[in-house]
Amino acid sequence: MKKIIFRCLFVIVAFCLFLDVKAETKSQFKISPGVDLVSSYIWRGVYQTGPAIQPSLALSYAGFSLTAWGSTDFNFASPAKEFDLSLNYTFSGLSLTVTDYWWSGEGARYFKYKDSHFLEGTIGYYGGEKFPLSLTWSTMFGFNSDKKANGDRCFSTYIEAGYDFSVKGVDLTASLGVTPWTGLYHREGTNGFDVSSVSLKASKEIKVTDSFDLPLFVQCIFSPNQDNVYLVVGMSF
C-alpha cells in the first residue's frame, strides 16, 4: 500500500514539473538570515526541548532554495542541539523539499550519517493570498534512523493542512496534522493512524517605539497522540 502511494505521488510531481517547463521563474539571488526565540520547541505535536533559540540561513535563486536551520536550548550543562539542511524547489504553488535532520545533540558525531540522520521528502501546496490553504505530505525515506525494532523501515509520515486568515489585525493560522501509520510521531504503545497536532497560531507585530516593532506569536497546540497540550510564545526576526 505504501509503495502504491509513493508511486502515485511521484507521478503527480513528474506531471507538475512537465507543466512547469515553460513557466517563468524569479532569477533574483537572495540571502535570508532569521532567528526564532521560543518558550518551548514542539515539532509536529511532539515535545523536543524547553526554551530555545532557532537560527536559520536561506540561499534562494530561480525557485530553488537551500536552508540551514538549527535549534539549541538553554540547558548549558547538556544542551540539545539540532541542525537541519533543506533543499527546496517551488513552482506554480507546489513545492518539493528534501530535508536532512540531525538532532543527536552536542558532542554527537555529525558525519556518522547512517546512524544519526533522518532523510525526508516533502510535497507541498499553497493556494496563495486568494485561497491561503497549505497542504504538505512528508515521509522519511533514508538512512538507518527511521526503522522498526525488526529492521524494517517505518517510512514515518506526517500530513498537515493549514489555513491562514486574519481577525482584527491579528494573523492566524489554523492547522491539523496527522500520521497515517505507525512511525516516529507515535507515543510508545500506540499504533496506526493518529492525530498528531491540532493548533492555532496568532502572530502580530507589537509596536514598542516609533522605529521598532516586536514580532510576537503565540501558538496553542493540542497533541492527541501524545496525550498532551502546549502553549508556546515566541518571537521571529
Residue pairs with C-beta under 8 A, 6 or more apart in sequence:
2 155
2 181
6 139
9 123
9 137
12 123
13 94
13 96
13 123
16 91
16 92
16 94
17 91
19 92
20 91
20 92
23 91
23 92
25 62
25 63
25 91
26 62
26 63
27 61
27 62
28 61
29 59
29 60
29 61
30 58
30 59
30 60
30 61
31 57
31 58
31 59
32 56
32 57
32 58
32 59
32 60
33 55
33 56
33 57
33 58
34 55
34 56
34 57
34 58
34 236
34 237
35 53
35 54
35 55
35 56
35 236
35 237
36 53
36 54
36 56
36 234
36 235
36 236
36 237
37 51
37 52
37 53
37 54
37 234
37 235
38 51
38 52
38 54
38 232
38 233
38 234
39 50
39 51
39 232
39 233
39 234
40 47
40 49
40 50
40 51
40 52
40 230
40 232
41 47
41 48
41 49
41 50
41 52
41 54
41 71
41 73
42 48
42 221
42 223
42 230
42 232
44 158
44 160
44 177
44 185
44 196
44 197
45 177
45 185
45 196
45 197
45 221
45 223
45 225
45 226
46 185
46 196
46 223
46 226
47 226
47 228
47 230
48 71
48 80
48 82
48 103
49 71
49 73
49 75
49 80
50 73
50 74
50 75
51 73
51 74
52 71
52 72
52 73
52 74
52 80
53 71
53 72
53 74
54 69
54 70
54 71
54 72
55 69
55 70
56 67
56 68
56 69
56 70
57 67
57 68
58 65
58 66
58 67
58 68
59 65
59 66
59 67
60 66
63 89
63 90
63 91
64 87
64 88
64 89
65 86
65 87
65 88
65 89
65 90
66 85
66 86
66 87
66 88
67 85
67 86
67 88
68 83
68 84
68 85
69 82
69 83
69 84
69 85
69 86
70 81
70 82
70 83
70 84
71 80
71 81
71 82
71 103
72 79
72 80
72 81
72 82
73 79
73 80
78 105
78 106
79 105
79 106
80 103
80 105
80 106
81 103
81 104
81 105
81 106
81 108
82 101
82 102
82 103
83 102
83 103
83 110
84 99
84 100
84 101
84 102
85 99
85 100
86 97
86 98
86 99
86 100
87 97
87 98
87 99
88 95
88 96
88 97
89 95
89 96
89 97
93 125
93 126
93 127
93 128
94 123
94 124
94 125
95 122
95 123
95 124
95 125
95 126
96 121
96 122
96 123
96 124
97 121
97 122
97 124
98 119
98 120
98 121
98 122
99 119
99 120
99 121
99 122
100 117
100 118
100 119
101 117
101 118
101 119
101 120
102 110
102 116
102 117
102 118
104 110
104 116
108 116
109 116
110 116
113 143
114 143
114 144
114 145
115 143
115 144
115 145
116 145
117 142
117 143
117 145
118 140
118 142
118 143
118 145
118 146
118 184
119 140
119 141
119 142
119 143
120 138
120 139
120 140
120 141
120 142
121 138
121 139
121 141
122 136
122 137
122 138
122 139
123 136
123 137
124 134
124 135
124 136
124 137
125 133
125 134
125 135
125 136
126 132
126 133
126 134
127 133
127 134
132 163
132 164
132 165
133 161
133 162
133 163
134 160
134 161
134 162
134 163
134 164
135 159
135 160
135 161
135 162
136 158
136 159
136 160
137 157
137 159
138 157
138 158
138 159
138 160
139 155
139 156
139 157
140 146
140 153
140 154
140 155
140 156
140 157
140 183
140 184
141 153
141 155
146 153
146 154
146 155
146 156
146 183
146 184
147 153
147 154
148 154
148 182
154 182
154 183
154 184
155 181
155 183
156 179
156 183
156 184
156 185
157 179
157 180
157 181
157 183
158 177
158 178
158 179
158 185
158 196
159 177
159 178
159 179
159 180
160 175
160 176
160 177
160 178
160 197
161 175
161 176
162 173
162 174
162 175
162 176
163 173
163 174
163 175
164 171
164 172
164 173
165 172
165 174
166 172
169 204
170 202
170 203
170 204
171 202
171 203
171 204
172 200
172 201
172 202
172 203
173 199
173 200
173 201
173 203
174 199
174 200
175 197
175 198
175 199
175 200
175 201
176 195
176 197
176 198
177 195
177 196
177 197
177 198
177 199
178 193
178 194
178 195
178 196
179 185
179 186
179 193
179 194
179 196
179 225
180 193
181 192
181 193
182 190
182 191
182 192
185 194
185 196
185 225
186 194
186 225
187 225
187 226
187 227
190 225
194 224
194 225
195 224
195 225
196 223
196 224
196 225
196 226
197 221
197 222
197 223
198 221
198 222
198 223
198 224
199 219
199 220
199 221
199 222
200 219
200 220
201 217
201 218
201 219
201 220
202 217
202 218
202 219
203 215
203 216
203 217
203 236
204 216
204 217
205 213
205 214
205 215
205 216
206 213
206 214
206 216
207 213
207 214
208 214
214 235
215 235
215 236
215 237
216 233
216 234
216 235
217 233
217 234
217 235
217 236
218 231
218 232
218 233
218 234
219 230
219 231
219 232
219 233
219 234
220 229
220 230
220 231
221 229
221 230
221 231
221 232
222 229
223 229
223 230
